[in-house]
Amino acid sequence: MKPLPRLLLTALFLAGAFSPALPAATEGTPHDYTVVKNLEWVKVLNKSLTMDIYTPSTGRSSYPVLVIYHGGGWLINTNAIMDSMAVYMVRHADIVVCNVNFRLLGDLGNTVTMNQIIEDALGAIAWIKEHISAYQGDATRLIVTGDSSGGHMAAMVLLASDHLESDGFRGTTLGFCPTWLPPGKTAEDLAASHALAVQGAILSYGAFDIYAACRSGLETSSNIFWALAGKTARRIFGVSYSILANPEMYKAVSPAYIIPKASARPLPPQLCLVGSKDTTTPPATVKAYVDSTMKAGQPIEYWEYAGKPHAFLDATPNSWLGTNFTRDAPAALDKMIAWMSVNRLTAVGSRMQRPESDFRLDQNYPNPFNASTSISFYLYEADQIRLTVHDLQGRRVCTLADGFQSAGPKLFRFDAAGLAGGIYFCRMESGRGRSRMMRMLLLK
């Protein structure tokens, strides 16, 4: 029999022609909620920073917490641009939502710096952890999320929650001093106790390399957001610092440069989303962050939203981009809810139940792939694990793991250099008798 043409093979693979169809997720009935609007969490000089807190009305005593940072190039918008997302999430998942406001670069006479914005994001986490129980939130189950520049901030919270110093960027080393601190605590106290650690991050079309963005004009008038904000373009750390003289400052606020190796500091799971037609934060830039995270051995999932541009989560329609929340956002938000459920980050009884399993096998990345691909899984408990790869005839072509594995994220590289192109299956078996299978496509 002649092999199938490459394009046809890819199309059939993506259509699921080589594996049974999975049942559709069951949707629950949207539920009621209460909301506290414009709650001031801190005041910086004459600038009041507020958040809106949404609580489900489903009768539980405690819920996980989703913290949202809005986008707008660090220069425009308020948390109102995320209002529709906040309402959707609180109505469709058993989760408290905190929709956060923070300083923008143009605030306080166009003097706010990028590290101060990150300090606002970290300060909001400190405040939420201290106060969220009053709104039925569980401070030990926090997920951060944001879109575009808000995705950058959520990533920085995840990655820099231990990079805390009372002198911020003013000292000999570069750290962050959260804008709000619990009474009697210092930034160093929070770092030592890992007090600002979160349990997951959902990063929607995030900006992960501020260093590269500034080299490409983010600090100049060619960046349209300065004009939209009605502000004069300037350097993001003030006139005394530049990307040429102080590159370390720009890299310190760039998630792409501060991803720790899992052996040094395991991170919680991340989900990265981007529209396939996004030209503001193109898929290639998001994939670069995903690749770097996977190479560090950290758990991360990539999801590309077919046919969508930038800003598909915005509450208000964007005629220039052609986005509309009611039409475009629900599929992405449902993906987030499903991901949180699989990663045990939502309350029992959310509309998408987590599987009864001791582990999670993630889709390989990249997929389809050429020559090699990464396969990751997460063990909720230590166990005996066997991870194998099989061809379409069921023949085992590779054993990636066979033995005891400790709990936590794991990453393996599958080298298919000597194999023919086509469909392959990765099978994972646990010592408790559970198994999962995932299909992969090798293109040659």
DRENDO-334439 format. One record per residue (C-alpha): x negated, y negated, z negated; residue number from 1. Coordinates in steps of 0.25 Angstrom, whole numbers, m for minus. Example, Ala and Ser with C-alpha at 12.3 -4.5 7.8 and 13.67 -1.06 7.14 Angstrom:
<kolros>
> m49|18|m31|1
> m55|4|m29|2
</kolros>
This chain:
<kolros>
> 0|0|0|1
> m5|m14|4|2
> m8|m24|m8|3
> 2|m35|m9|4
> m2|m48|m4|5
> m8|m57|m15|6
> 3|m68|m14|7
> 14|m58|m14|8
> 8|m50|m26|9
> 7|m64|m34|10
> 22|m67|m31|11
> 27|m53|m35|12
> 19|m54|m48|13
> 24|m67|m52|14
> 38|m63|m49|15
> 36|m51|m58|16
> 37|m40|m48|17
> 28|m31|m55|18
> 34|m30|m68|19
> 47|m29|m75|20
> 55|m43|m77|21
> 55|m48|m91|22
> 68|m51|m97|23
> 72|m66|m98|24
> 70|m73|m111|25
> 83|m74|m120|26
> 87|m88|m122|27
> 94|m92|m135|28
> 104|m103|m137|29
> 98|m117|m139|30
> 100|m121|m153|31
> 103|m134|m161|32
> 92|m142|m168|33
> 89|m154|m177|34
> 79|m165|m173|35
> 72|m176|m181|36
> 68|m187|m172|37
> 56|m197|m173|38
> 50|m191|m186|39
> 38|m199|m189|40
> 26|m190|m192|41
> 15|m200|m193|42
> 12|m215|m190|43
> m1|m220|m184|44
> m2|m235|m186|45
> 11|m240|m181|46
> 14|m228|m172|47
> 24|m218|m177|48
> 23|m204|m173|49
> 36|m196|m173|50
> 41|m182|m169|51
> 54|m176|m167|52
> 57|m162|m174|53
> 67|m153|m169|54
> 72|m141|m178|55
> 81|m129|m173|56
> 94|m127|m180|57
> 94|m112|m180|58
> 94|m110|m195|59
> 79|m106|m197|60
> 71|m111|m209|61
> 59|m113|m200|62
> 54|m114|m186|63
> 41|m115|m178|64
> 38|m129|m173|65
> 35|m134|m159|66
> 27|m147|m159|67
> 28|m155|m146|68
> 19|m166|m140|69
> 24|m174|m128|70
> 16|m177|m116|71
> 14|m190|m109|72
> m1|m191|m106|73
> m3|m196|m121|74
> 2|m209|m116|75
> 17|m208|m114|76
> 30|m202|m119|77
> 35|m198|m133|78
> 40|m185|m139|79
> 54|m188|m132|80
> 48|m182|m119|81
> 48|m169|m126|82
> 62|m170|m132|83
> 68|m160|m123|84
> 58|m150|m125|85
> 59|m152|m140|86
> 74|m150|m140|87
> 73|m138|m130|88
> 63|m131|m139|89
> 71|m133|m152|90
> 84|m128|m146|91
> 78|m116|m139|92
> 68|m111|m149|93
> 68|m110|m164|94
> 57|m120|m166|95
> 55|m134|m172|96
> 50|m144|m162|97
> 42|m157|m166|98
> 41|m167|m154|99
> 30|m176|m158|100
> 26|m190|m155|101
> 11|m194|m155|102
> 3|m206|m151|103
> 0|m209|m137|104
> m13|m215|m131|105
> m6|m228|m128|106
> m1|m230|m143|107
> m6|m240|m153|108
> m11|m249|m143|109
> m16|m239|m133|110
> m27|m234|m143|111
> m22|m220|m147|112
> m33|m209|m143|113
> m31|m195|m138|114
> m37|m189|m151|115
> m27|m197|m159|116
> m15|m191|m151|117
> m20|m177|m154|118
> m21|m181|m168|119
> m6|m185|m168|120
> m3|m171|m162|121
> m11|m164|m173|122
> m5|m174|m184|123
> 9|m170|m179|124
> 6|m155|m181|125
> 1|m159|m195|126
> 14|m166|m198|127
> 23|m155|m193|128
> 16|m145|m201|129
> 18|m153|m213|130
> 32|m157|m211|131
> 39|m147|m201|132
> 45|m138|m212|133
> 55|m149|m215|134
> 60|m147|m201|135
> 60|m132|m202|136
> 47|m130|m194|137
> 37|m120|m198|138
> 23|m127|m199|139
> 16|m114|m196|140
> 22|m112|m182|141
> 19|m124|m174|142
> 18|m124|m159|143
> 13|m136|m152|144
> 17|m140|m138|145
> 16|m152|m128|146
> 16|m156|m114|147
> 5|m163|m106|148
> m2|m172|m116|149
> 7|m166|m126|150
> 1|m152|m122|151
> m13|m158|m124|152
> m9|m162|m138|153
> m3|m148|m142|154
> m15|m142|m137|155
> m24|m151|m145|156
> m16|m148|m157|157
> m18|m133|m155|158
> m33|m134|m152|159
> m37|m146|m161|160
> m29|m143|m174|161
> m42|m139|m181|162
> m50|m151|m175|163
> m46|m160|m186|164
> m55|m171|m192|165
> m51|m183|m200|166
> m60|m192|m192|167
> m53|m187|m179|168
> m62|m192|m167|169
> m69|m202|m175|170
> m80|m193|m181|171
> m92|m185|m175|172
> m83|m174|m172|173
> m69|m174|m164|174
> m57|m170|m172|175
> m43|m174|m174|176
> m36|m180|m186|177
> m21|m177|m186|178
> m13|m190|m186|179
> m5|m184|m198|180
> m11|m176|m209|181
> m4|m169|m221|182
> m6|m177|m234|183
> m19|m174|m240|184
> m25|m167|m228|185
> m36|m171|m219|186
> m38|m167|m204|187
> m49|m157|m209|188
> m40|m151|m219|189
> m30|m148|m208|190
> m41|m142|m199|191
> m47|m133|m210|192
> m33|m127|m213|193
> m29|m126|m198|194
> m17|m134|m202|195
> m13|m139|m188|196
> m14|m126|m181|197
> m2|m123|m172|198
> 4|m109|m168|199
> 5|m112|m153|200
> 4|m122|m142|201
> 13|m124|m129|202
> 6|m134|m120|203
> 14|m139|m108|204
> 6|m144|m96|205
> m5|m149|m106|206
> m17|m158|m104|207
> m29|m150|m109|208
> m41|m158|m104|209
> m41|m172|m109|210
> m56|m173|m105|211
> m53|m170|m91|212
> m41|m178|m90|213
> m48|m191|m95|214
> m59|m188|m85|215
> m48|m188|m74|216
> m42|m201|m79|217
> m33|m199|m91|218
> m39|m212|m97|219
> m37|m221|m85|220
> m26|m228|m78|221
> m25|m216|m68|222
> m18|m209|m79|223
> m3|m214|m77|224
> 0|m211|m91|225
> m7|m224|m96|226
> 2|m232|m86|227
> 15|m225|m91|228
> 11|m228|m105|229
> 8|m243|m102|230
> m6|m241|m107|231
> m20|m245|m102|232
> m28|m232|m99|233
> m39|m230|m108|234
> m48|m219|m114|235
> m41|m209|m123|236
> m51|m211|m135|237
> m52|m226|m134|238
> m62|m235|m127|239
> m74|m230|m135|240
> m73|m216|m129|241
> m74|m210|m115|242
> m74|m197|m109|243
> m88|m199|m104|244
> m94|m203|m117|245
> m85|m194|m126|246
> m80|m182|m119|247
> m80|m174|m132|248
> m68|m183|m136|249
> m60|m180|m124|250
> m63|m165|m125|251
> m59|m165|m139|252
> m45|m169|m135|253
> m44|m159|m124|254
> m38|m145|m127|255
> m46|m139|m116|256
> m59|m141|m123|257
> m56|m137|m137|258
> m50|m123|m135|259
> m56|m114|m146|260
> m60|m99|m143|261
> m50|m90|m150|262
> m62|m83|m157|263
> m64|m97|m164|264
> m50|m102|m166|265
> m38|m94|m161|266
> m27|m103|m155|267
> m12|m100|m156|268
> m5|m97|m142|269
> m3|m108|m132|270
> 6|m109|m120|271
> 2|m118|m108|272
> 13|m123|m98|273
> 11|m131|m86|274
> 20|m133|m73|275
> 14|m128|m60|276
> 15|m141|m53|277
> 10|m150|m65|278
> 0|m160|m59|279
> m2|m167|m72|280
> m8|m155|m80|281
> m9|m145|m69|282
> m9|m130|m72|283
> m24|m129|m69|284
> m27|m138|m81|285
> m17|m130|m90|286
> m23|m117|m85|287
> m37|m122|m88|288
> m33|m124|m103|289
> m26|m110|m103|290
> m39|m104|m97|291
> m48|m110|m107|292
> m38|m106|m119|293
> m38|m92|m114|294
> m53|m91|m112|295
> m54|m96|m127|296
> m46|m83|m130|297
> m34|m91|m135|298
> m19|m87|m132|299
> m12|m96|m121|300
> m2|m94|m111|301
> 0|m102|m98|302
> 13|m105|m91|303
> 15|m112|m78|304
> 28|m118|m75|305
> 31|m116|m60|306
> 34|m128|m52|307
> 34|m138|m64|308
> 26|m151|m65|309
> 21|m159|m77|310
> 31|m163|m88|311
> 42|m153|m87|312
> 44|m153|m102|313
> 47|m168|m102|314
> 61|m172|m107|315
> 63|m183|m97|316
> 64|m179|m82|317
> 51|m184|m74|318
> 55|m188|m60|319
> 41|m189|m56|320
> 38|m175|m60|321
> 52|m169|m57|322
> 53|m163|m71|323
> 66|m161|m79|324
> 66|m155|m93|325
> 80|m148|m91|326
> 75|m141|m78|327
> 60|m139|m81|328
> 57|m138|m96|329
> 66|m126|m101|330
> 58|m115|m94|331
> 45|m121|m100|332
> 51|m122|m114|333
> 57|m108|m113|334
> 42|m103|m110|335
> 37|m110|m122|336
> 48|m104|m131|337
> 45|m90|m126|338
> 30|m92|m128|339
> 33|m97|m142|340
> 42|m85|m145|341
> 31|m75|m139|342
> 21|m81|m148|343
> 29|m81|m160|344
> 30|m96|m161|345
> 45|m97|m162|346
> 55|m94|m173|347
> 62|m80|m172|348
> 75|m83|m165|349
> 70|m92|m155|350
> 76|m90|m141|351
> 64|m81|m136|352
> 60|m71|m146|353
> 46|m66|m147|354
> 43|m52|m143|355
> 41|m42|m154|356
> 27|m39|m151|357
> 13|m39|m158|358
> 6|m46|m147|359
> 8|m55|m135|360
> 2|m52|m121|361
> 0|m65|m113|362
> 0|m66|m98|363
> m14|m65|m92|364
> m20|m78|m87|365
> m22|m82|m76|366
> m11|m73|m69|367
> m12|m70|m58|368
> m27|m69|m59|369
> m40|m66|m51|370
> m51|m58|m57|371
> m48|m60|m72|372
> m37|m65|m81|373
> m35|m67|m96|374
> m26|m58|m104|375
> m22|m63|m118|376
> m13|m57|m129|377
> m9|m61|m144|378
> m9|m51|m155|379
> 0|m55|m167|380
> m6|m44|m175|381
> m19|m36|m174|382
> m17|m23|m166|383
> m23|m13|m156|384
> m22|m18|m142|385
> m24|m12|m129|386
> m24|m22|m117|387
> m25|m16|m103|388
> m23|m20|m88|389
> m16|m10|m78|390
> m14|m11|m63|391
> 0|m9|m56|392
> m2|6|m57|393
> m4|6|m72|394
> m18|9|m72|395
> m27|3|m83|396
> m37|m6|m76|397
> m43|m13|m89|398
> m42|m12|m104|399
> m44|m26|m110|400
> m42|m23|m125|401
> m40|m10|m132|402
> m42|m11|m147|403
> m39|m19|m160|404
> m36|m34|m158|405
> m34|m44|m169|406
> m22|m53|m169|407
> m22|m66|m161|408
> m24|m70|m146|409
> m33|m61|m137|410
> m38|m64|m123|411
> m44|m54|m113|412
> m50|m56|m99|413
> m45|m46|m88|414
> m56|m45|m77|415
> m49|m39|m65|416
> m61|m42|m55|417
> m62|m27|m51|418
> m47|m25|m49|419
> m38|m27|m37|420
> m28|m38|m37|421
> m13|m35|m41|422
> m4|m33|m53|423
> m10|m29|m66|424
> m4|m27|m80|425
> m10|m30|m94|426
> m5|m21|m105|427
> m6|m24|m119|428
> m3|m13|m130|429
> m4|m14|m145|430
> m6|m4|m156|431
> 8|m6|m160|432
> 13|0|m147|433
> 17|m13|m141|434
> 13|m17|m126|435
> 14|m28|m116|436
> 11|m29|m102|437
> 8|m41|m93|438
> 6|m41|m78|439
> m6|m48|m71|440
> m9|m51|m56|441
> m23|m50|m51|442
> m25|m58|m38|443
> m37|m55|m29|444
</kolros>
